Amino acid sequence: MKKIIFIVCLTTLVLAQSKNATITLYRDGYGLVKQPISFNLVKGRTTVLFTSLPEKLESDSPFLSLGAKADVLYQRYNYDLFNTREFLKAHLGEEIEVTLTSGKSYDGRLLDIDGNIITISRKREVKLFNYDQVVELKIPGVSPKENLTPQLTWEIKSERAGRVSGDLIYLSRGFDWRTGYRLIISPDENSGTLITEAVVDNNTNLDFENVRLQLVEGQLKRVHRRQPPRPVRMVAPQAKLMAEDVEPTPSFIQEEVADYKIYTLSEPLRFPSRESITASLYSDKEIKISRLYKFENKERSTRDEPLTVQISFVNNDGNNLGLPLPGGTIQMYYTRSDGAVEFTGEDYLKQVPKGEEAKIIAGKAFDVIGKRTVVNYDRKRKSEEATIKLELKNKRKDEISVQLVEHIYGDWVIKKPTHDYIKKDAQTIQFDLKIAPESVEVVSYTYRKEWK
């Protein structure tokens, strides 16, 4: 009897392709795809098959828009894709031949497939193979399915024969975008260059050619839905396309739609499967910045450590901004007098609407030290009193701004403060100071609590 040989290629993935689509990417790892589509119809009913779909397509989202040209009677979605591991599990106990990357082959009876291990028995021994070392499996007498991508099928009714064009619209997971900032601080530390970029990810199995990208900033409400099971593919890992490897691309154009901000890339580009692309979200902006040193403590804590460095800038027209700034990671660099640039910290910049102030933490200061001491503490049955001393040392050669934040809980009053303070809320007071170059400033106060 003639045997049918089935060969499973474990490191090859056949990628589908999409052309001329518009993709709108959202922050929560999904995107809206608007795919132009055209096909020939006969008069009456025509069945149309479409396979250029991502594996992570949300099964209840696709719809075909043909306008008044034809009527879509039925739509079927087939996500019963071929899966190597599931296929092998269905053939446990059968004879197979395993070929390794070394070129050696082994035949035997398939006993088990567990994680990355394939187990076969041959003669009087049991052999275990690592899945990653297997390049080929042969199973006699098998005719497997060859459906490697999801499929949409439509039954369409038309009053006339001819070619019809429309749009296939669907949602798919596997898309994402994020904002990346770089702040290059000038040697005087009072200004800098803000660089804003968008990084877009295509983690689907679909290549997109001549695609138009749109990015949405804002949180859209989504209904949680259970997704149909997806097969685990054995795919050779591919390196992400880093910023330095990407050809220069035009920047995004920002506009407002309802309560959201939409950024549209000014011209189409290629968006390959499992790659990232970086493009300028805004042109580089020269801005003014402020530096503040913060020392924050609670009631009876004692500390002796460098102060936290906070960089801030105002997002308004007067500061060459006045733009909606999406949330994203911001890296800070300092420009030395010789022009060399040094990395000085990284933080997450929260969403900053126009007119608001952005605040980011750069790290701890080497030359600005704070020491907090509880000089006196007296607790009685119905009262509590403590005297706090805060010593600030500025070893820099310029004047600095310092903010002392003290948290006190319960019902309290402040007595004998050496400096003016602001009561921020029921549990917080704040001292705002200017400390001269290479000098020491001492702040002290007493808080008292009473209860019944």
C-alpha positions, 0 to 999 in steps of 0.5 A: 500500500502506498503511504501518504507522508506528512511533513511538519515544518516546525520553524516556518510560518506562512505569513498572510499579507494585507495591502492599502489598509488603514489601522487605528491603534489603541493603547490597550493592545488592539487595533481597528483595521479597515481593509479595502476589498474587491471581488467579482460577483455573479448575478444572484448568489456568490460565495466569497472566501477571504484569508488575509486575516490576523490570528488574533482577530476578535471573532465577533468584530468583522463586518463587510461594508459594500454600501448599496452595491450588494447584500451580505446574506451570511458571514462565517468565521473559521478559526479551526487552524492547524496546530502542530502539538494538537495534531501530534497528540491526536496521533499518540501511539502511531509510528513517526519519523523524527529528523533533527537539526543535526540531520540524524533521523529516528523512527518509532512510536509516538508516546508523548508530547509534553511542553518542549519534549517529544517522546518516542519508543524504538526497539528497546529504548525510549528517546526524548527530543527537544522540540526546538531541535526537531525540523521534520516529522513524518507520519504515515497514512495522514492527510492533515488540514492545511488551514494555517490562517483564519478564514471569513466566508460570505454569501453575497446576493447581487442584482447584477454581475461584475466587480464590487469594491468595499471595506472589511472592518475588524478589531484585532489584538496584537497591535499596540503603541506607546510614547517615548520621550527624551529630554536633553538638558542644557549645561545651564540646567534651565532649558532643554530639548524635548524629543517625542516619538511614537513606537508602534508594534505589529505583533500579529502574523499579518504583513501590512503593505502601504498601510495608513497608521492612526494612533488614539490617545485615550481610554475607550471602554471595552467589554471583556469577551472570551476569545476562541482558543488560539493554536500555539505556533512554533515560530522562529524568533525575530528581532524587533526593528529598532529605531536606528534600523528604521528608515526616516518616516514623516511625523504624525499629524494630531487632531481631536475627535470627541474626547480623544486625540488622534495622530495620523501618519502623513504617508503610508508605509510598510508595517511588517509582522512582528516588528516595531516602527518608531516615528516622531510624534511631534517635532523637537521642542526647545523648552524651559525647565525647573529643578526642585529638590524634595525631602518627604517624611512622616512624623517620627521618621529619622533620615540622612540621605540625598534629596530627590531631584524633580524636573518640571516644565509647563505645557503651554504656548509660552514654553514652545509646547501647548500640545497634548502630551500622551503618557509614556516613558521619558529618559533624561540626559545632561549635556556637558560643557564639552557637548557630551551627553550623559544619561541622568535618569528615567521616569514615567510621564503621565498624560499632560493636557495643554496648560498643565505642568509636567513633573518627573523624577530624575533620581537622587542628588549627590550634592544636596543632603537632607537630615531629619531628626526627632529632637524631642518626643513626649507622649502622654495619655491624652496628648502627643508632642514632638519637635522636628529638626530638618537640616539641608546641605547644599554643596552645589555652586548655585542656588537651589529650590527645596521642598520639604513635605511633612506628613502628620496624622490625626488632629494636630497643631504646629508650634514654633516653626522657624520658617513659613509653611503651607498646610496642603491638606489635613495630613500634610504641611510643606516648606518651600525654601531657597538655599544659597550655594554651598550653605546649610539651612535648618528648619524646625517645628513642633507638632502637638496632638490632643485627644479625649 
